[in-house]
Amino acid sequence: MNFLYTYETLKLALPLTEPEKARFVIIGVPFDGTTSYKAGARFGPTLIRQATLNLESYILDYDIDIAGLPLADIGDVAVVAGDPRRTADRVRKTVEEVLRVNPRAIPVLLGGEHSQTLGAVEALHPASYVVFDAHLDLRDQYEDNSYNHACVARRINELHVREVMFGVRSGTGEEVQYAEDHGIKWVHARDYSLDAFIELVESLPEPVYLSVDIDAFDVSMVPSTGTPEAGGLGFWDVVSAVEWLVNSKHVAGFDIMEVGGTELGDPTALTAAKLLFYFMGVSGSMK
């Protein structure tokens, strides 16, 4: 079927089905309109898809081949250049249409600026928002824009969604105060452990939206993300949390955002693609 705000582009090199029949529906969001340091997130969806060509579809850890899972890829959202709010509206409407034709589907965003997570959250109405991110993203405005990538967690909080954050190592004093005033829990990358993750997440109401800003990982793994920060998490830190979350909570939506770069084989995209496969693998292995 055709989606109003999407267009055909490179898709995952896996057997694909129609969105009406899929468990996972891939949506690319090639938006790069408010990047404040290192441009390139517009190429994220394409680079992640290309990076999957390097990966085996069989996941050793779960004894599952994700090539056998019902998977759809509807292409990329046609972004509104320089306008994160209007682009997020298109993301919202696209996710809403996916759910209309298949209420059981899990929308999976590949991006693209983290600002665009807002559109998916607006469509899914989760009770909780779990995010891995180097930054608090709780500014009210940044560069005179309330929908800048540095404001996304604040806009989501204003939707009365419970928020917990992991891997944080950058923010302002005002953001820390906002988090304290609004009951937003976060764990510094230096203090992160699976036990710390479970402690904050196990009591969260469902459904949960899971977002991974790729800059949560250590910069050595993701050098082409838009706002890289040293001192981040390791790959298995995040995978172990994803495994626990998928097996313990209803995850209604998932995204991997802020993947940048311009070349094939960029480790940023390779990290994202591997994480995508692990998310689908552990979700697909559940009975």
N, C-alpha and C positions, 0 to 999 in steps of 0.2 A: 504494500500500500504506500501511498505518497503522504509525507508529512509536510504541512504547510511551510514550515520554516527551515527545512533541511534540504541539503543537496547531495548528490552523489559524489563520492570521493573515494580515495583508497580505503579499502575495508580490511578487516582481519582476514588473514589467509588461513581460515578454518572453515569447515563446513557450516554454512549459515542457513537459518530457517526464517520464516516470517515472524514479525513481532507478535502476532496473535498466538503463536505457539511457543515462544521463547521463554526461558527462565531468566536469561540475562539479555538486556537490550543495550547495546553500546551506542553512545551519543557523543560525537566529538564536538568540542566547543573551542574553535581556533581564535580566541579573543585575546588581544594584547594591548588594550586601549589605555590602561592606566599604569602600566609597568613603570616603576620609579627608578630602577637601576640598570637592569640588563634585559634588553628586549629579546624576543624569540619565542614567547609562549604561544604565539599564533601557530607555530609549527608543531606544538606538542601532540595533538591527535595523530597527525601523519607520522611523526617520528616514533610514537609508541607502537602504532600498527606495524610500521616497518620493522621495528625491533623484535616483534613477535616472530618474524621469519627466522630469527636466530635461535628460537627456543623449541625444545621438544614439547609436544602437546601432552605427553604422558608425564604426570606428576609423581615422582618416585615416592614422596612422603605419604601420599594418600591412595596409592595404587589406583589412580583414575586417569583416564585420557579425556581431556576436556574437549577434544574433537568430537566426542560422542554426546556432549551436552547440548541441549536446545539453546542455541545462541543466535541472536540477531544483531546486525550492525546497520543502523539506519543512516549512516553518513554523518555529516557535520551540520551544525546549526549555522545558518547564514547570519553572521554577526552584523551589528550596526556599528560601523567603524567609529571608535572613540567614545561610544556611548554605552557604559556598562549597565545602566538601568534598563534601557530598551532591549539590549541583548539578553539580559537576565529574564525579561518578560518573554522573549522568544524561547529561551530554555524552559521556563515554566510551562508555557503552552505546549511545547514538544513533549515534556514529561507527562503532562496531563493527558495528551493524546495517546501516549504509550499505555498509560494506565486505563484509559477508556477502552482500548481494544484488548487489553490483557491485564486485568487487575492483579494478577499474581506475579507479574514480571518484576524483576529488580532492575531499575534503570542504573546504568553505569556510565558516568561522565568521564571523558578524557579531555584534559585541558592543558593549556589554556589557563587564563587568569583565575585565581581563587575567588575573585569577585562573582564569578558565575555560579558558584555553589548555591548562592542565594536563590536563584530561580528554581533549582531542583528542590530545595527545602520548602519553598513556598508551594510547590505542587504536591509534595508528599505529606506535608503536615506531620512530621515526626514528633514524638514526645521528647526525644533526646537527640543531641548532636554531639558526637564524639569525633574529635579532630586531632590529628598529628600535624604539628606546625612548629616551625622555629619561632614564629611571631605570634603575639597575642591577637593582633588584628581587631582591636577594640576601640580604635579611634572613631570619634564621631565624624570627623572629616579629615581628609588628607589631600593636599593640593587643591583645595576648594571643591572637593567632590565627596559627597556622602556615600557614594557607591564604589569608591576606590578599593583596590584589593586589600588595603590596610584597614578597611572598615567592615569587612564581611562578617566577622564574628559578632560585632555589635549589632548589625542589622538583623542577624539571625536571632540574637538574644531578644531583640524587640518583638519577635514573633512569639515570645513566651515559651521558648524551647529550652529545656535544661541543657547546659553546656559543660563539657569537660574537655581539657586540652592537655596534650602530652608532647614532650620534646621541646618545650618552649625555652628559649634562651635570648629573647630580644623583646623589648617593649618599653613603654614610657611609664613614668610614675603615675600619670593620670589613668593609663590603662589598668595598671595594677589596682588602683583605687576603685575603678569602675567594676572590675572583677569581684573585688571584696564586697562592694555595695550591692551587687546583683547576684551573689551566690554562685559565681562562676569559679569552678575549681580548675587548677592547672598544676602540672608537674614539670619542673625544670628538667632539662635533658640530663643534668648532672645527677639528679635524684631518681631518674626513671628506672623502673623494674617492672616485670610482669605483675608482681604482687601489688605494686603501687597502682598499676592499671586496674587490676581486678577490684581493689579496695574502693576506687571511685566509681567504677562502672557497674558493679554487680547490683546496686540498688536503683539504677536508673529505670524510669518507666519506658515501656516500649510503645511503638516501634522506634528504632534507632536509625539515624542517618550517620554513616561513617565517611569521613572525609580525610584524605591524605594529601596535604601540601607536601610536594616532594622535597621541599627544603627542610623538612623534619629530619631527613637523613644527614649524615655527616657530609660536608661539602666535597670530600674526596670522592664520594659516590655520585654526586649530583652537581657537577661543576657548572652546568649550563642553566640552572634555574635562575629566575629573575632576581631574587634577593638572597644569595647564598650566605650561610652563616656557619662558621666553624663550630666544632664541638657537638655534632648531632648524634642521632641514633644509628645503630647498626641495622642491617636488613632483617636479621632474625628477631631483633627486638620488636619490630613492627609486625612481622609475620606471626609471631607467637601471640600477640595481642589480637590480631585478626582471627586467628584460629579460636581463641577463647571466646571472642565476641560472637562469632557466627554460630558457635555451638551452644551459646548460652542465651542469646537474645535474638529477637526478630529484627534483622537488618533490612530496612525497606529500600535503601538506596546507598550507593557507594560512588566515590569519585577519587581520581588521582589527578591533581592539578599542579599548575606552575612548572610543567615540563617544558624546557626550552632547548635551544640548540639549532644548528643548521646542517649538521652532517650525520650521515648514517653511522651507526655504531657508537654514538654518543653515550657515555655511561649513564647519563641522566635518564634517557629514554629506555635503556636496557634495564635499569633498576625498576622503572615504572612498569615495563612490560612483564617482568618477572613477578612483580607484586600483583598485577592484574591476573596472571595465570594462577597464582596461589589463592587469591580471593575466590575465583571461580572454582578452583579445584576443591578447596575445603567446603565451599557451599554446596557443590555438586556431590560431594561424598556423603553428605548427611542423608540419612534414611527418611 
